[in-house]
Amino acid sequence: MVPVLLTEKQVEAATGVPVASLKTDRSRGVGMPYVKLGRRVRYRADDIAAFITANTVTPGKAAAQAN
């Protein structure tokens, strides 16, 4: 099955992370996983969903884990 690939602009619209931040993160080797197709950069929709899930904070949960 071919994955759904998103452009930087689509990721920005979905996450609120500016395109400039996506570029900076890539150059630093951090942030969301991405795919290089020649010169083009794309993001797998499943990877973006997983990134959002992994970075979801539940109020009160962090404080409980600190104790």
C-alpha positions in Angstrom: 0.0 0.0 0.0 1.3 3.4 -0.9 1.5 5.8 2.0 -0.3 9.1 2.0 2.4 11.8 1.7 1.9 15.4 2.8 3.8 18.6 1.7 5.3 20.9 4.3 2.4 23.3 3.8 -0.1 20.5 4.6 1.9 19.5 7.7 1.9 23.2 8.8 -1.9 23.3 8.3 -2.4 20.1 10.3 0.0 20.8 13.1 0.5 24.5 13.3 4.3 24.0 13.0 5.6 26.6 10.6 7.4 25.4 7.4 10.5 27.3 8.6 10.5 25.3 11.8 10.1 22.0 9.9 13.2 23.0 7.8 15.2 23.9 10.8 14.3 20.7 12.6 15.3 18.6 9.5 18.7 20.4 9.4 19.2 19.7 13.1 18.2 16.1 12.8 15.2 16.5 15.1 11.4 16.7 14.8 9.0 14.7 12.6 10.2 11.9 10.3 10.2 12.8 6.6 10.8 11.3 3.2 13.1 12.7 0.5 12.0 12.1 -3.0 14.7 13.6 -5.1 14.8 17.2 -3.9 11.2 17.0 -2.6 10.5 16.6 1.1 7.3 14.8 2.1 5.8 13.6 5.4 3.9 10.4 5.8 0.5 11.1 7.2 0.9 8.1 9.6 4.2 9.5 10.9 2.6 12.9 11.6 -0.3 11.2 13.4 2.1 9.1 15.5 4.2 12.2 16.2 1.1 14.1 17.5 0.1 11.1 19.6 3.6 10.7 21.1 3.7 14.4 22.0 0.2 14.6 23.5 0.3 15.7 27.1 -2.5 14.7 29.5 -3.0 17.3 32.2 -2.1 16.0 35.7 -0.3 12.9 34.3 3.1 14.5 34.1 2.9 15.7 37.7 1.9 12.2 38.9 4.8 10.6 37.0 7.3 13.1 38.6 6.4 11.8 42.1 
